[in-house]
Amino acid sequence: MSTTTTPAAATAAWPPAAADLLPDDGTAGTLAARVWDPAAGGPSVVAIRAEGVVDVSAAFPTMRALCETPDPAAALAAASGPLLGTLDELVANTPPETRDATRPWLLSPIDLQVVKAAGVTFPVSMLERVIEERARGDQDAAATIRAEILGTIGGSLDELKPGSDEAAALKALLLERGWWSQYLEVGIGPDAEVFTKAPVLATVGPAVDVGVHPASQWNNPEPEVVLVVASDGRIVGASLGNDVNLRDIEGRSALLLGKAKDNNASASVGPFIRFFDAGYGLDDLRASVVSLGIDGEEGYRLDGTSPLAQISRDPADLVAQTIGAHHRYPDGFVLFLGTMFAPVDDRDDPGRGFTHRDGDIVRIAEPRLGALVNRVRPTDAAEPWTFGIDDLYRGLARRGLLT
């Protein structure tokens, strides 16, 4: 991901406006979301339409139920229900610190889907994972190690296909020179890294805080496209995600991946699911260019772009490595596709690269998917996750939505 920093830029407005979350074509696509409806006492599946936010939970009590239909876009377009309000009203009421608990607000758009993530799927991020490993999480050592690795490789990895003969030859060279790494194994080897990012129902949505563990001193957002996959392996739509990354903790040991990745509010998805229809499909998604903007309270600004075309493994191939006869997901799953974003520009001291500060505003955007906007807080200061699967089904039963 190419990045630029502008130390004197103004901090982005918080909370975001509804217009900032919508795709460039507004509500022309087939957009679904989830809303907490206080009148119903729980979450509702909604359609985002020109007339407002329409509750379709009578037809689809969960997002999982909608995704499992043969054609989710057509099913959502045909569904009707009461209007819960305008998108402007719901977005304005979403931040916890100003929320009116008697009025609806936005949630993460997914519910029963397992939250999976693919790692080291871009050459740049692969090299940064190797650097974290070599540095043992020491931010000060990163610049020196980065130069050594690039000198050993002697060129770009952009055209290298994982699992190819050329990749095997590079592996042999790196082994000979003592530079092989578990991250290079999944980056250029035949098998992708796919891990479980967060528990079911634990993701947060737009206009709320994302969490960074207070023990971490070296971390960054990971802006990603998120595939929505049905239980039979069909890719039915897409969203955006922030797979918050603690570089120092994972760098100490890959066995700390769980501590580095699965924390309160550490996985953000949204703002909506855009279902595949006649106007938007997998080929459009392959052409996505994800942009990232970070605004700090001190006036710091970072911008970056990440073309999905530079991914080393095709999205369909990653799905095929995630689901099949060896591994089923009866409620479907979402798959974070990985990121090019591994910022090396210094924010504070020279040679220490980027790390978050409390209060950073992170905007992850793609023209056809909209923008996922969150604010950074320590994990113990972000809104706690308290609503689980049992709560969901008790609520649906109470509302008479289960048959």
C-alpha positions as CSV (number, residue, x, y, z in Angstrom):
1,M,0.0,0.0,0.0
2,S,1.4,3.4,-1.0
3,T,1.1,5.9,1.9
4,T,1.6,9.6,2.4
5,T,1.7,11.5,5.7
6,T,0.6,15.1,6.3
7,P,1.6,16.2,9.8
8,A,-0.6,19.4,9.8
9,A,-3.8,17.9,8.4
10,A,-7.1,18.5,10.3
11,T,-8.7,15.7,12.2
12,A,-11.6,14.0,10.5
13,A,-15.1,14.8,11.8
14,W,-16.5,12.4,14.4
15,P,-19.0,10.8,14.1
16,P,-19.1,10.3,10.4
17,A,-22.1,11.4,8.3
18,A,-24.4,8.9,6.6
19,A,-23.3,10.2,3.2
20,D,-19.7,9.3,4.0
21,L,-20.6,5.7,4.7
22,L,-22.6,5.1,1.4
23,P,-21.0,3.8,-1.8
24,D,-20.4,6.3,-4.6
25,D,-23.6,5.1,-6.3
26,G,-25.6,5.6,-3.1
27,T,-28.3,3.1,-2.6
28,A,-28.3,1.8,-6.2
29,G,-26.7,-1.5,-5.1
30,T,-28.3,-4.2,-3.0
31,L,-27.3,-3.1,0.5
32,A,-28.1,-4.9,3.8
33,A,-27.2,-4.0,7.4
34,R,-28.1,-4.8,10.9
35,V,-29.7,-2.4,13.4
36,W,-30.3,-2.6,17.1
37,D,-34.0,-1.8,17.4
38,P,-34.9,-0.9,21.0
39,A,-38.6,-1.2,20.3
40,A,-38.1,-4.9,19.3
41,G,-35.5,-5.4,22.0
42,G,-32.8,-6.8,19.7
43,P,-31.1,-6.7,16.3
44,S,-33.0,-6.5,13.0
45,V,-31.8,-7.2,9.5
46,V,-32.5,-4.1,7.3
47,A,-32.3,-3.0,3.7
48,I,-30.6,0.3,3.0
49,R,-32.8,2.0,0.4
50,A,-33.4,5.5,-1.0
51,E,-36.5,5.9,1.2
52,G,-34.6,4.9,4.3
53,V,-33.7,1.9,6.5
54,V,-36.3,-0.9,6.0
55,D,-36.7,-3.6,8.6
56,V,-36.9,-7.0,6.8
57,S,-36.5,-9.2,9.9
58,A,-40.0,-10.7,9.5
59,A,-38.7,-12.4,6.3
60,F,-35.0,-12.8,7.4
61,P,-34.6,-12.9,11.2
62,T,-30.8,-13.2,10.8
63,M,-28.3,-12.1,8.2
64,R,-27.3,-15.7,8.0
65,A,-30.9,-16.6,6.8
66,L,-30.7,-14.0,4.1
67,C,-27.2,-15.1,2.9
68,E,-28.4,-18.7,2.6
69,T,-31.1,-18.0,0.1
70,P,-30.4,-19.0,-3.5
71,D,-30.2,-15.3,-4.6
72,P,-29.7,-13.0,-1.6
73,A,-29.8,-9.8,-3.7
74,A,-33.2,-10.7,-5.3
75,A,-34.6,-11.9,-1.9
76,L,-33.6,-8.6,-0.2
77,A,-35.0,-6.6,-3.1
78,A,-38.4,-8.4,-2.8
79,A,-38.6,-8.1,1.0
80,S,-40.7,-5.4,2.6
81,G,-41.2,-4.1,6.1
82,P,-41.6,-1.1,8.3
83,L,-39.3,2.0,8.0
84,L,-37.0,2.4,11.0
85,G,-35.9,5.8,10.0
86,T,-33.4,7.5,7.7
87,L,-29.8,6.4,7.5
88,D,-28.7,9.8,8.7
89,E,-30.7,9.3,11.9
90,L,-29.3,5.8,12.6
91,V,-25.7,6.8,11.9
92,A,-25.9,9.9,14.1
93,N,-27.3,7.7,16.9
94,T,-24.6,5.0,16.7
95,P,-21.6,6.3,18.7
96,P,-22.0,5.0,22.2
97,E,-21.1,8.2,24.0
98,T,-24.0,10.2,22.4
99,R,-26.5,7.4,21.8
100,D,-30.1,7.7,22.7
101,A,-30.9,4.1,23.8
102,T,-34.6,4.5,22.9
103,R,-33.8,4.9,19.2
104,P,-32.2,2.5,16.6
105,W,-28.5,2.4,15.8
106,L,-26.3,0.5,13.4
107,L,-24.5,-2.7,14.2
108,S,-22.0,-4.9,12.4
109,P,-23.8,-6.3,9.3
110,I,-23.0,-9.9,10.1
111,D,-24.3,-12.2,12.8
112,L,-24.0,-16.0,12.8
113,Q,-21.2,-16.2,10.2
114,V,-17.8,-17.4,11.5
115,V,-15.2,-14.6,11.2
116,K,-12.2,-15.9,9.3
117,A,-9.1,-14.0,8.0
118,A,-6.4,-14.7,5.5
119,G,-3.0,-13.6,6.4
120,V,0.1,-12.5,4.4
121,T,-1.8,-12.4,1.1
122,F,0.2,-9.4,-0.2
123,P,4.0,-9.3,-0.7
124,V,4.4,-6.1,1.2
125,S,2.6,-7.3,4.3
126,M,4.4,-10.6,4.1
127,L,7.7,-8.9,4.4
128,E,6.5,-6.9,7.3
129,R,5.4,-10.0,9.1
130,V,8.9,-11.4,8.6
131,I,10.4,-8.2,10.0
132,E,8.1,-8.4,13.1
133,E,9.3,-12.0,13.6
134,R,13.0,-11.1,13.2
135,A,12.7,-8.1,15.4
136,R,10.9,-10.1,18.1
137,G,8.4,-7.2,18.4
138,D,11.1,-4.6,18.9
139,Q,10.0,-1.6,16.9
140,D,13.4,0.0,16.9
141,A,15.1,-2.9,15.1
142,A,12.6,-3.0,12.2
143,A,14.3,-0.5,9.8
144,T,17.7,-2.4,9.9
145,I,16.1,-5.8,9.4
146,R,13.9,-4.5,6.6
147,A,17.0,-3.4,4.6
148,E,18.7,-6.8,5.2
149,I,15.7,-8.8,4.0
150,L,15.2,-6.7,0.8
151,G,18.9,-7.1,0.1
152,T,18.7,-10.8,0.4
153,I,15.6,-11.1,-1.8
154,G,17.2,-8.8,-4.4
155,G,14.0,-7.7,-6.1
156,S,10.2,-7.5,-6.0
157,L,7.9,-10.3,-5.0
158,D,4.9,-8.7,-6.7
159,E,4.8,-11.2,-9.6
160,L,5.6,-14.3,-7.6
161,K,2.8,-16.9,-7.5
162,P,2.5,-18.9,-4.3
163,G,3.2,-22.6,-4.7
164,S,4.9,-22.1,-8.1
165,D,8.3,-23.5,-9.1
166,E,9.7,-19.9,-8.8
167,A,8.4,-19.7,-5.3
168,A,10.0,-23.0,-4.4
169,A,13.3,-21.8,-5.8
170,L,13.1,-18.6,-3.7
171,K,12.4,-20.7,-0.6
172,A,15.5,-22.8,-1.3
173,L,17.6,-19.6,-1.6
174,L,16.2,-18.1,1.6
175,L,16.8,-21.4,3.5
176,E,20.4,-21.4,2.3
177,R,20.9,-17.9,3.5
178,G,19.1,-18.4,6.8
179,W,16.2,-16.1,6.1
180,W,13.3,-18.6,5.9
181,S,10.3,-17.7,8.0
182,Q,6.9,-19.2,8.8
183,Y,5.4,-16.1,7.2
184,L,7.2,-16.7,3.9
185,E,5.9,-20.2,4.0
186,V,2.3,-19.1,3.9
187,G,3.1,-16.1,1.7
188,I,4.7,-18.0,-1.2
189,G,4.0,-21.6,-0.3
190,P,1.1,-23.7,-1.5
191,D,-1.1,-23.3,1.6
192,A,-2.7,-20.0,2.6
193,E,-2.9,-18.8,6.2
194,V,-6.5,-18.8,7.3
195,F,-7.3,-18.2,10.9
196,T,-10.4,-17.4,13.1
197,K,-10.3,-13.7,13.8
198,A,-13.2,-13.3,16.3
199,P,-16.1,-15.1,17.9
200,V,-19.5,-15.1,16.3
201,L,-21.3,-11.8,17.1
202,A,-18.2,-10.2,18.4
203,T,-17.5,-7.8,15.4
204,V,-18.3,-4.1,15.6
205,G,-19.7,-2.0,12.9
206,P,-19.3,1.6,11.7
207,A,-19.2,4.8,13.8
208,V,-18.1,3.0,17.0
209,D,-14.7,2.4,18.6
210,V,-12.2,-0.2,17.5
211,G,-10.0,-1.6,20.2
212,V,-6.2,-1.7,20.6
213,H,-4.9,-3.8,23.5
214,P,-3.2,-1.3,26.0
215,A,-0.2,-3.7,26.3
216,S,0.7,-3.0,22.6
217,Q,3.1,-0.2,21.7
218,W,3.4,-1.1,18.0
219,N,0.1,-1.6,16.1
220,N,-1.9,-0.5,13.0
221,P,-5.2,-0.9,11.3
222,E,-5.5,-3.5,8.5
223,P,-7.9,-2.3,5.8
224,E,-9.4,-5.2,4.0
225,V,-12.1,-6.4,1.7
226,V,-14.4,-8.9,3.5
227,L,-16.1,-11.7,1.5
228,V,-19.5,-13.0,2.6
229,V,-19.7,-16.7,1.9
230,A,-22.8,-19.0,2.3
231,S,-22.6,-22.5,3.8
232,D,-22.3,-24.1,0.4
233,G,-19.2,-22.0,-0.5
234,R,-21.0,-19.4,-2.7
235,I,-19.5,-15.9,-2.4
236,V,-22.7,-13.9,-2.1
237,G,-21.4,-10.4,-1.3
238,A,-18.7,-8.3,0.2
239,S,-18.1,-5.7,2.9
240,L,-15.1,-3.9,4.4
241,G,-13.1,-4.7,7.5
242,N,-10.4,-3.6,9.9
243,D,-8.4,-6.5,11.2
244,V,-6.7,-4.5,13.9
245,N,-3.1,-5.7,14.2
246,L,-0.7,-5.7,17.2
247,R,2.7,-5.9,15.6
248,D,4.8,-6.2,18.7
249,I,2.7,-9.0,20.3
250,E,2.5,-11.2,17.2
251,G,6.1,-10.4,16.4
252,R,7.2,-11.9,19.8
253,S,5.8,-15.2,18.7
254,A,3.3,-16.4,16.1
255,L,1.8,-18.5,18.9
256,L,0.5,-15.2,20.3
257,L,-1.7,-14.7,17.3
258,G,-4.8,-15.1,19.4
259,K,-3.7,-12.4,21.9
260,A,-2.7,-10.2,19.0
261,K,-5.9,-10.6,17.0
262,D,-8.9,-11.5,19.2
263,N,-9.6,-8.7,21.6
264,N,-12.6,-6.6,22.5
265,A,-13.7,-4.5,19.5
266,S,-10.6,-5.6,17.5
267,A,-12.6,-6.7,14.4
268,S,-14.7,-4.2,12.5
269,V,-17.0,-5.0,9.6
270,G,-19.2,-2.8,7.5
271,P,-20.8,-0.4,6.9
272,F,-23.0,-2.7,4.9
273,I,-23.0,-6.0,3.0
274,R,-23.3,-5.3,-0.8
275,F,-24.8,-8.4,-2.3
276,F,-23.8,-9.6,-5.8
277,D,-26.4,-8.7,-8.4
278,A,-26.5,-7.8,-12.1
279,G,-24.6,-4.6,-11.4
280,Y,-21.9,-5.8,-9.0
281,G,-20.1,-9.1,-8.9
282,L,-16.8,-10.9,-8.1
283,D,-15.0,-9.4,-11.1
284,D,-15.9,-5.9,-9.9
285,L,-14.6,-6.8,-6.4
286,R,-11.3,-8.1,-7.9
287,A,-10.9,-4.6,-9.4
288,S,-11.4,-2.9,-6.0
289,V,-9.0,-0.3,-4.7
290,V,-9.3,0.1,-1.0
291,S,-8.3,3.4,0.5
292,L,-7.2,4.2,4.1
293,G,-7.2,7.5,5.9
294,I,-6.0,7.9,9.5
295,D,-6.5,11.2,11.4
296,G,-4.8,11.7,14.7
297,E,-6.0,14.2,17.4
298,E,-2.6,15.9,17.2
299,G,-3.1,16.8,13.5
300,Y,-1.4,13.7,12.0
301,R,-2.8,12.4,8.7
302,L,-1.9,9.3,6.8
303,D,-3.4,8.3,3.4
304,G,-2.9,5.0,1.5
305,T,-4.4,2.9,-1.3
306,S,-4.4,-0.9,-1.7
307,P,-5.4,-2.4,-5.1
308,L,-6.9,-5.9,-4.6
309,A,-5.5,-6.8,-8.0
310,Q,-2.1,-7.1,-6.3
311,I,-3.2,-9.9,-4.0
312,S,-1.1,-13.0,-4.4
313,R,-4.0,-15.4,-4.1
314,D,-7.3,-14.9,-5.9
315,P,-10.3,-14.4,-3.6
316,A,-12.0,-17.5,-4.9
317,D,-8.9,-19.6,-4.3
318,L,-8.8,-18.3,-0.7
319,V,-12.5,-19.4,-0.2
320,A,-11.7,-22.8,-1.7
321,Q,-8.9,-23.2,0.9
322,T,-11.3,-22.2,3.7
323,I,-14.3,-24.4,3.0
324,G,-14.8,-27.8,1.5
325,A,-15.0,-31.5,2.4
326,H,-12.3,-30.9,5.0
327,H,-14.1,-28.0,6.8
328,R,-17.7,-26.9,6.8
329,Y,-19.5,-23.8,8.0
330,P,-23.2,-24.5,8.5
331,D,-24.0,-20.8,9.1
332,G,-21.5,-19.5,6.5
333,F,-18.5,-17.3,7.1
334,V,-16.9,-14.0,6.3
335,L,-13.3,-13.9,5.1
336,F,-11.0,-10.9,5.5
337,L,-8.8,-11.1,2.4
338,G,-5.6,-9.5,3.9
339,T,-4.0,-6.2,3.4
340,M,-1.1,-4.4,1.7
341,F,-1.0,-1.9,4.5
342,A,2.1,-2.3,6.6
343,P,3.1,1.4,7.4
344,V,6.8,2.1,7.7
345,D,6.5,6.0,7.6
346,D,7.6,7.4,11.0
347,R,4.9,9.0,13.1
348,D,7.0,9.8,16.1
349,D,10.7,8.9,16.6
350,P,12.8,8.2,13.5
351,G,13.0,4.5,12.5
352,R,10.0,3.5,14.6
353,G,7.4,3.6,11.8
354,F,3.6,4.0,12.5
355,T,1.6,3.1,15.5
356,H,-1.9,4.1,16.7
357,R,-2.7,6.8,19.2
358,D,-5.8,6.9,21.3
359,G,-8.5,8.8,19.4
360,D,-7.3,8.1,15.9
361,I,-10.1,8.2,13.3
362,V,-9.7,5.3,10.8
363,R,-11.6,5.5,7.4
364,I,-11.5,2.4,5.2
365,A,-13.2,3.0,1.9
366,E,-13.9,1.5,-1.5
367,P,-16.2,3.2,-4.1
368,R,-18.6,0.3,-4.5
369,L,-18.7,-0.8,-0.8
370,G,-18.8,2.6,1.0
371,A,-16.7,3.6,4.0
372,L,-16.1,1.9,7.3
373,V,-15.2,4.6,9.8
374,N,-14.1,3.9,13.4
375,R,-12.3,5.6,16.3
376,V,-9.4,3.9,18.1
377,R,-9.6,3.3,21.8
378,P,-8.0,0.9,24.3
379,T,-9.8,-2.5,24.3
380,D,-10.9,-2.0,27.9
381,A,-12.3,1.5,27.1
382,A,-14.3,0.4,24.0
383,E,-17.9,-0.6,24.4
384,P,-17.8,-4.2,25.8
385,W,-19.1,-7.2,23.9
386,T,-22.0,-8.6,25.9
387,F,-24.6,-9.9,23.4
388,G,-24.1,-13.5,22.5
389,I,-25.8,-16.3,20.5
390,D,-28.1,-17.3,23.4
391,D,-29.2,-13.6,23.7
392,L,-29.9,-13.5,20.0
393,Y,-32.1,-16.6,19.9
394,R,-34.0,-15.8,23.1
395,G,-34.8,-12.4,21.5
396,L,-35.9,-13.8,18.2
397,A,-38.1,-16.3,20.0
398,R,-39.7,-13.6,22.1
399,R,-40.4,-11.6,18.9
400,G,-42.0,-14.6,17.3
401,L,-39.4,-14.6,14.4
402,L,-38.5,-18.3,14.8
403,T,-40.5,-21.0,13.0
